[in-house]
């Protein structure tokens, strides 16, 4: 059955009415914003130029009076500052600079004024008899005045005026005023607030009028609400999918660490068991590998459980140092390497960040011990800085081949014989899970130093 004509017309009318309403509102809003912008600029220009309009006739009268007192046809350049100085003796006046007819600085007061110049465009405008007013919202006081706190700024009004005597024509010189404009800034902000309120009120009234004129406006509002609801639903779904992806990424990287940690242990256990001669040393080695495997499994399972349940606790700097020392002690003792762990952390970390930091440290210490000859030392330091926490692991090995350094953190690239090249790649991924970064600080015949930088929690 085909739809009724009235139903068909209503279906076509709804988008047409909504489109027409939006078009009218957009046109009205565009015209209103343009009018508001032009009105705002005109008011702002008038308010900023108000002081120049007041100071210009005052300065001319002062020049004319000074010429009458001295009996000179025109004042000399050195007399101009004394002539206009009375107009500068008012509240809020910061500095006055006088320039000669060629635009060169003649004198300036106070003596703390460091910098005064007349730009070429300003000079040409003043020659034409046009005063100039500029409002600086953040005027760099330390660049212009001595004794000012570095970086200090303030709202300042800059006024440039041509100085003319009784004989009008070529200016005798030019004067530049710097005035405290805090009151002016507040006035401009108040004007802008009023203009914004008036614009919004006018826009609201016009929109309401358009809505009343268009018979189907309420249908458009309902449609807009449905669109907003659908977009919110899509946004929530996308956010949920991103959250799942982030959690999956974190769990995948932790699992990769587990596999990497178990790889050497399983290989060693297999070698010990498959030797065929259950000598005591072989069984002791197998027991060591098994113990390490058990520790890694317990640690990662506990970390995954905390992430799943949301459980959290704090680890102090001493706790972190003890965990790192315990995990690296067996490998260091077996290799005959001295392991030194020091902590200068004053604040505690949450268990999630702390556990990941310990996993990273375990990887770095394992590599450092493998690269260090018996009788040498591996040093681990935890330090707190303004930017965050630094984990530094240094060995006394022979360094990393220069050809490997650019690709050191790529999977499969190993700096030692028999290595898988996964440890550093996984460690960097783990660091980035807590918004940190892992980098090679130094390497050479004296040893290698890695640093993991982790930002402090907000």
N, C-alpha and C positions, 0 to 999 in steps of 0.2 A: 504494500500500500504506500502510495506516495504521500509525503507530508503535506499538510494543509498550507495554502498560500499565506495565511496570517502568521503561521508558525515560521515559515520560511522568511517572511519579512522581518519578524522579530529577531531571527538569527542573524540576518544581515544588518539590522539596525543597531544592535548592541555594539559591535566593533566600530561601526561608522560613527555612532554617537560618542563613544569613548575617544576615538581618534580625533574627532572634531574638538571635543573638550580639551584634550591635551594640547592640541595645536593652539587653541585660543589662549590657554593658560601660559604656554611657552612664549607666545608672541607678547602677551601682556607683561610677563615677568621680564622678558628681554628688554622691552621698552622702559620698564620701571627701573631695572638695574642700570641701564645706560643713563637715564635721567638722574638717578641717585648718584652715580659716579661723577657725572658732570657737576652736579650741585655740590657734592662733597669737595671736589677739587677747587671749585670757585670759592667756597667758604674757607677752605684751608688756605688758599692763596691770599684771600683778603685778610684773614686773621694773622697769618705770618707776616704779611706786608704792612700790618698796622703800625708797628713800631717804626718802620722805615718812613711811613707817611707822616708820623709825628716828628721824628728826628730831623727829616730833611729841611722843613722850614725853620726849625730851631737852629740848625747848624748854619743855614744861610743868614739868619738874623745875627748870629754870633759873629760870623765873618764880616758882615756889613758893619756891625758895631765896632769890631776891632779896627777895621779900616778907618772908620770915623774918628776913633780915639787917637790913632797913630798919624792920621792925616795922610796916609799913603794911598796911592791909587790902587794898589794891590798888595796884599800881604806876601811876605817872603815865605818860603817853604818852612823854615824853622819857626815861624810865628804861627803856623796853622794849628799845631797841637795845643798851644796856649789858648788859641781862640775857641776851639771846640771842646776843650777840657771841661768847662762848666756843664755842658750837656751830658758828659760822662759821669758826673758826680751824682749818681742816683742809685737807688737800691737795685741790686741784681746786675750791675755793670761789672763784668769780669776784666776786660782789657780794651784798650783803644790803640789803634795803629794808624799813623798818617803817612800817606805816600805823596810824592811830588807829582807834577804834571806828566812826567814820563812813566809813572807807575813804579818808581823805585821807593823802597822804604826809607822814610825820613826819621821818624821817631815812633816809639811805642811805650806805653805804660800799661801795667807796672813793669818793673825790671825783670819779673819772673817769667814774662812772656818770651818763649824761646823761638817761636817760628811765626812769621807773618809775611805773606807774599800776595801779590796781585796777579791772578792768572790772566792770560791773554784774552780769553773770551769776556771775562769780567771787565778788563780794562776797556775793551771796545764798547761794551754796553754802557759803562759809566761815561765814556766820552760822548755818547749820544744823550746824556742827561738822564739815564734810567737808573733809579736806585735798585739795589739787589737785596733780597732777604732770603736766607736759607735757615731751615730748622733741622738741626742735627739731633736725632733721638739719642744716639750713643756717641757723644763727642769724646775723642781720646784726650783727656786732660793731661796725661803724662807726656804726650808728644808736644804739647804746646806750652806747658807751664812747669817750671822747676818746683821741686819740693812736693810734687804730687805723687801719691801712691801708684806704683806701677800697675797698669791695667785699669786704672780708675776711669770711668766714663760718667757722663751726665748729659741731660738734654740742654743744648746751647743754641741760641739764636744768633746767627751771623748777619750783620747789616753792613752793606757797602753803599756809601753815598758820594756823589761828586760835590766838591766844595767850590762854590762860585761866589764871587764878590758882587760889588755894585755893577761892575762892567761885565754883563753876562756874555757868554760865548765860550771861549776856551776855559775849562776848569783850572782853578789854581792848584788843585791837588785832589786827593781822595782820602776818605776816612773809613776805617773798618772798626766796627763795634762787635764785641762778644758779650752777650747778655745771658744771664741765668734764665733758662726757659722751662724750669720745672712747672711753674704755674701755667705757662703756655701749653706745655704737653698735656697737663690735666684738662685744660679747656678743650684742646683738640680731641682728646679721648672722650670727653663728655659729649661734644658735638657729634662724634662718630656714633656713639651709643644712641643718641636721640635719632640720628638719621636711620640707623639700623632698625630701631623700634618703629619709626614712621614707615619705613619701607616694608617691613614685615606686616604692619597693620594694613597698609594699602594693598599689599599683595593678597592678604587674607580676605579683605573685603571684595577685591576684584574677583578672586577665585570663587568666593561664595556667590557673587552675582552671576558669574558664568555658569555655576552649578545650578542655580535657580532657573536660568534661561533655558538650559538644555534639559529637556524633559527626562532623559534617561541617565542623568548623572549618577543617581544612587546605584544604578546597576554597574556603572564603571567603578565606583568605590568598592562594591562587593567583589568585582573581578580583581581589582588591585589587591584586596585582602587575601583572596585565594592565591594569587601569584606570590605574595609575600610568604604565605604559609608553605606553599610548595617549595619555594627557594630555601626557607629555613629548614625544611625537612631534608632537602638535598644536601645542604651544608652540614647538618648534623650527621647524615649518613657518610658524607665524605670525611668528616672529622673522625668518626668512629673507625672508618677503614684505615685512615692514616695512623691512628693510635694502635690498631692491630698490627699494621705493618712495622711500626717502630718497635713494638714489643717482640714481634717475630724476629726482627733484625737483631735485637739485643740477645734474645735467647739463642739464636743461631750462632752468634759470635762466641757466646759463653760455651756452647756445645763444641765449637771448633777448638776452643782452648782446652776443653776436656780431652778431645781426641788427640790434640797435639801432646798434651801432658802424658797421656796413656801410651802414646806410640813408642817412646823409648823404653818405658817400663815393660810393656808387653814383649818387645823385642828382646830385652835382656832376660826376662823370665823364660821365654822360649829357648833362648840359647843355653841358659843354665840347666833347664830340665832335659833338653835334647842332648846334652853332653853324654848321657849314658852312664856316667860314673858319679853316683851320688856322693861325691866328696863333701866334706864339711864346708869348705869354702864356697862351693857351688850352691849348696843349700842356703848358706848365709846370704849370698848374693840374691838368690831367688826370694828369700824372705824380705830383703831390703826393697827389691822392686815391687813386691806385693804390697808392702806397707805404704810405699809411695802412691801406688795405684789406689789403695783404699782411702788415703788422705785426700787425693784429688777428687775422688767420687763423692766423698762426704762433704767436701767444701762446696762443690758445684751444686749438688743436690740441695744443700742448705741455702745457698744463694738463690736458687730457683724457687725454693719454698717461700723464702722471704718476699720475693718479688710477686709471687702468686697470692699470698695472704695479705700483703701490705705491712707485714711486721717490720719494725725498725728499732734500732738501738744505736748508741753512740760508741765510737772507738776513739780513744785518746791517742796522742802521738806515741806514748809508751807502748800502748797495746799494738799499734801498727808495727812499731819497730820489733816487738817481741815475736809477732806472727811472721814477719819477713825473716827474722833470724832463725826461727825454728824450722821454717820450710827450706831454707838454704843450708842449714848446718850439716845435714847428712851428706849432701853432695860435696860440700867444701871439705869435710873431714875425710871423705873417701879419696878426694883428689890431693889432699895435703895442702890445701889453700886456706889462708887465714881470712875469715869473713868478719868484717867490722860493720855494724849497723848503728847509726846515730840518728837521733830525732831532736829537732828544735821546734816542734809544733806545740803551740800553746792552746789551740782550740781543738775540739773534738770534731770528728767527721761522722756522718750518718753511716749506718752499716752497709748500705748499698754502695756508696762511693768508696768507703774504706775497703770493702771486700774486693771491689774491682781494682783498686790501687794495689792491694796485696797480690792479686793475680798477675798484674803487670810486673810488679817487682819480682815475683817468683820466676817469670820468664826471663827477665833481664839478668837476674842473679845466676840462673842456670847457664845462660850463654856466657856470662862473665867467668864463672868458675871453669867452664869447658875451655875457655881461651887462655886461662892463666896457668903458668907452670907451677909445679909443687914448690912450696916454700915462699910463694909470693902472696899478694894480698888482693882481695876484692872489697871495695868500700861502698856502702850504701848510706845515703844521707837524705833525711826528710826535713825540709825547711819551709817556713811560712814567709811569704813576701806580700807586698801590697797587692800584687796582681793575682795571687793564689798560692798554691802549694807546689813545690818542686821536689820531685823524686829523682835523685842523681845516683847512678850506678857506674862505678869506675873500676876497671880491671887493670892488671899489669901485664897484659899479653903483648903480642907483637903487632897488633893493629889489624885493620881491615884493608884488603887490597883496594887500591884506588879505583880500579875498573868496576868494582862492585858497588861503590858508594852511591852513585846516582840511582841505582835500583835496589837499594838495601832493604826497603820496606815492601817490596813486591813478593808475593808468594813464590816459593821455589828458588829464591836467591839466598844463598847461605854464605856466610863469611868464614866458615870452618869446615874441615873435612868431615864428611858423614852427617852433616846437618841437613834438615829438611827445608829450611828457608821459610817455615811457617811461623816461628816464634815471634819475630819482629813484626811481621804483617798482622798477626792476631793481636799483638800488644798495642799496635797503633789503633786498630779498630776498637779495642776495649777502652783506650784513652778517649777516643772521640765519642764514645757512648756517654761520657760525663763531661762533654764539651771541652776536652783537653787536647793536648798535642804532644807527640813523641818525636824527638829529634836527636840526631847524632851531633854532640857538641865537639868532640875531638877524637882523633885516632892517629896512631903512629907507633913507632918502636917502643915508646914508653907506656903504651896502653890505650884503651878506648873508654870514652865517657858518653853515656846516654842520659838524656834528661826528659822526664815526663812532667809537663806543666798542666796543672788542673786548677780551674778557677774555684774560688771559695763559694760556697752556697750563699744565695742572697739572704 
